[in-house]
Amino acid sequence: MPGNPAPRMLDTASGMVNAIGLQNIGVRAFVAEKLPELRRFDTAIIANVFGSNIADYLEVIRVLEDAEGLAAYELNVSCPNVEHGGAEFGVDPVLLSEVVRAARRASKRPLWVKLSPIVGRIGLTAKAAETEGADAVVIANTYPALCIDAHTRRSRLGGTTGGLSGAAIKPITVRLVYEASRVIQIPIIGLGGIESPADVAEYMVVGASAVEVGTAHFVDPRASERLVGALEMWCRDENLFEVSHLRGSLES
């Protein structure tokens, strides 16, 4: 996939809007060229799986199943800045059930499902993913956004609309994690606006088992490494011996 036309990224208040369009070299080239290099690192590699229809998802998984060096798949059913496919699966529990069921049957590896934040009740889509065999859900993707240049009266992105990420979305996504945690038993990976150890803690307090960090790496490429060390110090200051004790500890 060639992705969207430039410009693809834009700073905005308390965040960033991107319209990359999932540019990638394709699953076969990934297995042949990138995965051998990734296997050199002592870390778990998660492959993000995307398609415009269920057959696409299954073909990607089929190719990846024969490759070594992957720990799990993250099923992307929620990207808001591609022209065809993906996002509609994330907003319809019935369609979501179909793609997760098919992917579960095709995969021997753990399957994570990256949910869309633009739903009325995220508990419905989270429950659908759990029922069809997901090992975890990822909450959530970016939020559809549009940035205009008032002088030219055009979008400031080449692909017109994009996805909002960064600090601006954290309170909204923390609520989504909380709502999903009340209806499912499988682990939740929370993401959105994580820049500090306290941000990590907030997601875990409302029920997340782990977090992902994205936008912070555009400011500091070593953001995740820094956060791991800082979170350990934060736990010491809070007299916490295990970070897992934070999980689901919200007091009402």
C-alpha beads as a LAMMPS data file, in Angstrom:
LAMMPS data file: protein, C-alpha beads

252 atoms
251 bonds

1 atom types
1 bond types

-500.0 500.0 xlo xhi
-500.0 500.0 ylo yhi
-500.0 500.0 zlo zhi

Masses

1 110.0

Atoms # bond

1 1 1 0.000 0.000 0.000
2 1 1 1.505 3.364 -0.996
3 1 1 -0.286 5.296 1.718
4 1 1 -1.743 8.794 1.525
5 1 1 -0.238 11.809 -0.251
6 1 1 1.919 14.254 1.702
7 1 1 1.728 16.068 4.013
8 1 1 0.894 13.182 6.337
9 1 1 1.501 14.527 9.844
10 1 1 0.513 17.724 11.573
11 1 1 1.060 19.141 15.046
12 1 1 -2.129 20.261 16.750
13 1 1 -3.079 21.423 20.230
14 1 1 -1.982 18.726 22.718
15 1 1 -1.442 16.139 20.039
16 1 1 -0.858 15.191 16.439
17 1 1 -3.019 14.371 13.435
18 1 1 -1.680 11.786 11.026
19 1 1 -2.888 10.438 7.707
20 1 1 -0.173 7.923 6.847
21 1 1 -2.654 5.564 5.248
22 1 1 -0.958 2.367 6.462
23 1 1 1.901 2.576 3.963
24 1 1 3.657 -0.793 3.908
25 1 1 5.633 -3.107 1.645
26 1 1 3.172 -6.002 1.846
27 1 1 3.177 -9.140 3.945
28 1 1 5.460 -11.237 1.725
29 1 1 8.130 -8.539 1.547
30 1 1 7.741 -8.016 5.310
31 1 1 8.457 -11.691 5.955
32 1 1 11.378 -11.776 3.526
33 1 1 13.045 -8.443 4.307
34 1 1 11.970 -6.976 7.648
35 1 1 11.200 -9.922 9.898
36 1 1 14.739 -11.405 9.692
37 1 1 16.106 -8.076 10.933
38 1 1 13.512 -7.821 13.706
39 1 1 14.397 -11.318 14.952
40 1 1 17.834 -10.014 15.907
41 1 1 16.307 -8.105 18.822
42 1 1 15.483 -9.697 22.170
43 1 1 11.887 -8.489 22.289
44 1 1 8.433 -9.697 21.337
45 1 1 7.365 -8.689 17.834
46 1 1 3.648 -8.065 17.249
47 1 1 2.434 -7.920 13.635
48 1 1 -0.360 -5.453 12.874
49 1 1 -2.738 -7.162 10.426
50 1 1 -4.965 -5.114 8.136
51 1 1 -7.197 -5.757 5.153
52 1 1 -10.043 -4.243 3.168
53 1 1 -12.115 -7.414 3.551
54 1 1 -12.025 -10.660 5.513
55 1 1 -10.201 -12.509 2.730
56 1 1 -7.376 -9.950 2.942
57 1 1 -7.015 -10.432 6.689
58 1 1 -6.904 -14.200 6.280
59 1 1 -4.310 -14.076 3.508
60 1 1 -2.012 -11.890 5.615
61 1 1 -2.362 -14.263 8.577
62 1 1 -1.794 -17.290 6.330
63 1 1 1.531 -15.888 5.146
64 1 1 2.583 -14.866 8.654
65 1 1 1.697 -18.258 10.126
66 1 1 4.548 -19.819 8.156
67 1 1 7.063 -17.251 9.437
68 1 1 9.150 -17.445 12.594
69 1 1 9.738 -14.661 15.064
70 1 1 6.276 -13.309 15.827
71 1 1 4.676 -13.344 19.270
72 1 1 1.131 -12.318 18.320
73 1 1 -1.092 -10.549 15.806
74 1 1 -2.816 -7.222 16.358
75 1 1 -5.938 -7.236 14.201
76 1 1 -6.438 -3.667 12.991
77 1 1 -10.165 -3.154 12.449
78 1 1 -10.217 0.538 13.286
79 1 1 -7.826 2.682 11.224
80 1 1 -9.672 5.942 10.383
81 1 1 -7.379 7.253 7.639
82 1 1 -7.457 4.666 4.862
83 1 1 -9.759 4.917 1.871
84 1 1 -11.102 1.383 1.794
85 1 1 -11.804 -1.199 4.467
86 1 1 -10.825 -1.738 8.052
87 1 1 -12.720 0.852 10.041
88 1 1 -16.213 -0.464 9.263
89 1 1 -15.367 -3.748 11.005
90 1 1 -14.566 -1.857 14.190
91 1 1 -17.887 -0.040 14.568
92 1 1 -20.284 -2.920 13.856
93 1 1 -20.275 -5.740 16.446
94 1 1 -21.660 -8.204 13.880
95 1 1 -18.965 -7.470 11.298
96 1 1 -16.342 -7.431 14.038
97 1 1 -17.464 -10.870 15.187
98 1 1 -17.120 -12.212 11.647
99 1 1 -13.575 -11.002 11.078
100 1 1 -12.361 -12.020 14.550
101 1 1 -13.950 -15.472 14.222
102 1 1 -12.280 -16.017 10.863
103 1 1 -8.915 -14.744 12.098
104 1 1 -9.104 -16.901 15.219
105 1 1 -9.648 -20.020 13.143
106 1 1 -6.730 -19.126 10.875
107 1 1 -4.219 -18.261 13.599
108 1 1 -2.286 -20.406 16.039
109 1 1 -0.722 -17.325 17.632
110 1 1 -2.315 -15.025 20.225
111 1 1 -4.766 -12.605 18.629
112 1 1 -5.256 -9.024 19.792
113 1 1 -8.052 -6.869 18.357
114 1 1 -7.457 -3.121 18.043
115 1 1 -10.849 -1.514 18.634
116 1 1 -12.291 1.706 17.252
117 1 1 -13.028 4.537 19.706
118 1 1 -15.886 5.899 17.585
119 1 1 -18.639 3.644 18.901
120 1 1 -21.579 4.349 21.156
121 1 1 -20.776 1.522 23.584
122 1 1 -17.302 0.046 23.361
123 1 1 -18.383 -2.745 25.653
124 1 1 -20.351 -4.246 22.756
125 1 1 -17.393 -4.470 20.400
126 1 1 -15.033 -5.556 23.187
127 1 1 -17.437 -8.338 24.176
128 1 1 -17.832 -9.404 20.549
129 1 1 -14.047 -9.733 20.212
130 1 1 -13.822 -11.724 23.444
131 1 1 -16.681 -14.043 22.480
132 1 1 -15.050 -14.876 19.135
133 1 1 -11.750 -15.867 20.705
134 1 1 -9.602 -12.737 20.971
135 1 1 -6.822 -13.110 23.521
136 1 1 -6.772 -9.357 24.234
137 1 1 -8.251 -6.091 23.004
138 1 1 -6.334 -2.905 22.266
139 1 1 -8.157 0.326 23.166
140 1 1 -8.081 2.335 21.064
141 1 1 -7.121 3.719 17.683
142 1 1 -6.904 7.408 16.778
143 1 1 -9.952 9.671 16.516
144 1 1 -11.078 10.929 13.077
145 1 1 -10.037 14.560 12.671
146 1 1 -9.833 17.349 10.107
147 1 1 -7.439 20.305 10.176
148 1 1 -8.099 23.250 7.858
149 1 1 -5.854 26.049 6.611
150 1 1 -8.220 29.026 6.830
151 1 1 -6.179 31.033 4.296
152 1 1 -6.213 28.431 1.524
153 1 1 -9.494 26.864 2.673
154 1 1 -7.958 23.444 2.179
155 1 1 -7.117 20.559 4.438
156 1 1 -3.660 20.804 5.941
157 1 1 -3.176 17.092 5.195
158 1 1 -2.724 15.525 1.789
159 1 1 -5.310 12.880 2.573
160 1 1 -7.917 15.450 3.765
161 1 1 -8.850 13.785 7.065
162 1 1 -6.622 11.995 9.543
163 1 1 -6.473 10.512 13.019
164 1 1 -5.937 12.520 16.219
165 1 1 -3.502 11.091 18.780
166 1 1 -1.510 12.400 21.724
167 1 1 -2.328 13.953 25.084
168 1 1 -5.618 15.419 23.880
169 1 1 -7.273 12.002 23.593
170 1 1 -6.115 10.433 26.851
171 1 1 -9.107 11.265 29.086
172 1 1 -11.528 9.985 26.436
173 1 1 -9.669 6.729 25.901
174 1 1 -9.170 6.141 29.631
175 1 1 -12.967 6.168 29.895
176 1 1 -13.233 3.615 27.082
177 1 1 -10.798 1.287 28.838
178 1 1 -12.826 1.621 32.033
179 1 1 -16.090 0.802 30.246
180 1 1 -14.643 -2.230 28.457
181 1 1 -13.011 -3.571 31.621
182 1 1 -16.426 -3.857 33.239
183 1 1 -17.748 -6.315 30.656
184 1 1 -14.797 -8.458 29.510
185 1 1 -12.315 -10.734 31.243
186 1 1 -9.504 -10.836 28.657
187 1 1 -6.589 -8.384 29.002
188 1 1 -6.892 -4.819 27.737
189 1 1 -3.951 -2.934 26.244
190 1 1 -4.587 0.798 26.616
191 1 1 -3.099 3.548 24.483
192 1 1 -3.551 7.204 23.774
193 1 1 -1.606 10.178 25.079
194 1 1 0.863 8.289 27.256
195 1 1 3.841 10.507 28.073
196 1 1 4.570 9.910 31.769
197 1 1 4.504 7.127 34.378
198 1 1 1.308 8.603 35.800
199 1 1 -0.316 8.214 32.373
200 1 1 0.566 4.512 32.396
201 1 1 -0.810 4.202 35.923
202 1 1 -4.108 5.837 34.962
203 1 1 -4.743 3.268 32.251
204 1 1 -3.903 0.412 34.612
205 1 1 -6.071 1.776 37.416
206 1 1 -9.130 1.612 35.149
207 1 1 -8.362 -1.942 34.053
208 1 1 -5.573 -2.083 31.472
209 1 1 -3.025 -4.886 31.810
210 1 1 -0.468 -3.154 29.575
211 1 1 -0.082 -0.077 27.405
212 1 1 1.189 0.894 23.974
213 1 1 3.044 4.133 23.264
214 1 1 2.956 5.833 19.873
215 1 1 2.939 9.615 19.485
216 1 1 5.469 10.213 22.292
217 1 1 8.126 8.593 20.090
218 1 1 7.903 11.480 17.624
219 1 1 9.238 13.716 20.407
220 1 1 11.617 11.154 21.920
221 1 1 12.436 7.970 19.955
222 1 1 13.408 6.327 23.260
223 1 1 10.141 7.236 25.000
224 1 1 9.200 3.640 25.859
225 1 1 12.640 2.902 27.291
226 1 1 12.441 6.067 29.389
227 1 1 8.934 5.237 30.591
228 1 1 9.912 1.771 31.811
229 1 1 12.589 3.182 34.090
230 1 1 10.446 6.101 35.205
231 1 1 7.491 3.818 35.977
232 1 1 9.675 1.701 38.250
233 1 1 10.694 4.804 40.180
234 1 1 7.069 5.981 40.293
235 1 1 5.989 2.662 41.826
236 1 1 8.718 2.933 44.453
237 1 1 7.515 6.400 45.387
238 1 1 3.966 5.013 45.678
239 1 1 5.169 2.050 47.782
240 1 1 4.016 -0.397 45.120
241 1 1 6.018 -3.612 44.902
242 1 1 4.316 -4.857 41.719
243 1 1 2.898 -2.686 38.968
244 1 1 0.117 -5.235 38.472
245 1 1 -1.373 -4.105 41.790
246 1 1 -2.538 -0.984 39.974
247 1 1 -4.785 -2.925 37.624
248 1 1 -8.478 -2.337 38.264
249 1 1 -7.847 -0.428 41.489
250 1 1 -10.148 2.506 40.713
251 1 1 -12.066 3.585 43.815
252 1 1 -15.608 4.779 43.269

Bonds

1 1 1 2
2 1 2 3
3 1 3 4
4 1 4 5
5 1 5 6
6 1 6 7
7 1 7 8
8 1 8 9
9 1 9 10
10 1 10 11
11 1 11 12
12 1 12 13
13 1 13 14
14 1 14 15
15 1 15 16
16 1 16 17
17 1 17 18
18 1 18 19
19 1 19 20
20 1 20 21
21 1 21 22
22 1 22 23
23 1 23 24
24 1 24 25
25 1 25 26
26 1 26 27
27 1 27 28
28 1 28 29
29 1 29 30
30 1 30 31
31 1 31 32
32 1 32 33
33 1 33 34
34 1 34 35
35 1 35 36
36 1 36 37
37 1 37 38
38 1 38 39
39 1 39 40
40 1 40 41
41 1 41 42
42 1 42 43
43 1 43 44
44 1 44 45
45 1 45 46
46 1 46 47
47 1 47 48
48 1 48 49
49 1 49 50
50 1 50 51
51 1 51 52
52 1 52 53
53 1 53 54
54 1 54 55
55 1 55 56
56 1 56 57
57 1 57 58
58 1 58 59
59 1 59 60
60 1 60 61
61 1 61 62
62 1 62 63
63 1 63 64
64 1 64 65
65 1 65 66
66 1 66 67
67 1 67 68
68 1 68 69
69 1 69 70
70 1 70 71
71 1 71 72
72 1 72 73
73 1 73 74
74 1 74 75
75 1 75 76
76 1 76 77
77 1 77 78
78 1 78 79
79 1 79 80
80 1 80 81
81 1 81 82
82 1 82 83
83 1 83 84
84 1 84 85
85 1 85 86
86 1 86 87
87 1 87 88
88 1 88 89
89 1 89 90
90 1 90 91
91 1 91 92
92 1 92 93
93 1 93 94
94 1 94 95
95 1 95 96
96 1 96 97
97 1 97 98
98 1 98 99
99 1 99 100
100 1 100 101
101 1 101 102
102 1 102 103
103 1 103 104
104 1 104 105
105 1 105 106
106 1 106 107
107 1 107 108
108 1 108 109
109 1 109 110
110 1 110 111
111 1 111 112
112 1 112 113
113 1 113 114
114 1 114 115
115 1 115 116
116 1 116 117
117 1 117 118
118 1 118 119
119 1 119 120
120 1 120 121
121 1 121 122
122 1 122 123
123 1 123 124
124 1 124 125
125 1 125 126
126 1 126 127
127 1 127 128
128 1 128 129
129 1 129 130
130 1 130 131
131 1 131 132
132 1 132 133
133 1 133 134
134 1 134 135
135 1 135 136
136 1 136 137
137 1 137 138
138 1 138 139
139 1 139 140
140 1 140 141
141 1 141 142
142 1 142 143
143 1 143 144
144 1 144 145
145 1 145 146
146 1 146 147
147 1 147 148
148 1 148 149
149 1 149 150
150 1 150 151
151 1 151 152
152 1 152 153
153 1 153 154
154 1 154 155
155 1 155 156
156 1 156 157
157 1 157 158
158 1 158 159
159 1 159 160
160 1 160 161
161 1 161 162
162 1 162 163
163 1 163 164
164 1 164 165
165 1 165 166
166 1 166 167
167 1 167 168
168 1 168 169
169 1 169 170
170 1 170 171
171 1 171 172
172 1 172 173
173 1 173 174
174 1 174 175
175 1 175 176
176 1 176 177
177 1 177 178
178 1 178 179
179 1 179 180
180 1 180 181
181 1 181 182
182 1 182 183
183 1 183 184
184 1 184 185
185 1 185 186
186 1 186 187
187 1 187 188
188 1 188 189
189 1 189 190
190 1 190 191
191 1 191 192
192 1 192 193
193 1 193 194
194 1 194 195
195 1 195 196
196 1 196 197
197 1 197 198
198 1 198 199
199 1 199 200
200 1 200 201
201 1 201 202
202 1 202 203
203 1 203 204
204 1 204 205
205 1 205 206
206 1 206 207
207 1 207 208
208 1 208 209
209 1 209 210
210 1 210 211
211 1 211 212
212 1 212 213
213 1 213 214
214 1 214 215
215 1 215 216
216 1 216 217
217 1 217 218
218 1 218 219
219 1 219 220
220 1 220 221
221 1 221 222
222 1 222 223
223 1 223 224
224 1 224 225
225 1 225 226
226 1 226 227
227 1 227 228
228 1 228 229
229 1 229 230
230 1 230 231
231 1 231 232
232 1 232 233
233 1 233 234
234 1 234 235
235 1 235 236
236 1 236 237
237 1 237 238
238 1 238 239
239 1 239 240
240 1 240 241
241 1 241 242
242 1 242 243
243 1 243 244
244 1 244 245
245 1 245 246
246 1 246 247
247 1 247 248
248 1 248 249
249 1 249 250
250 1 250 251
251 1 251 252
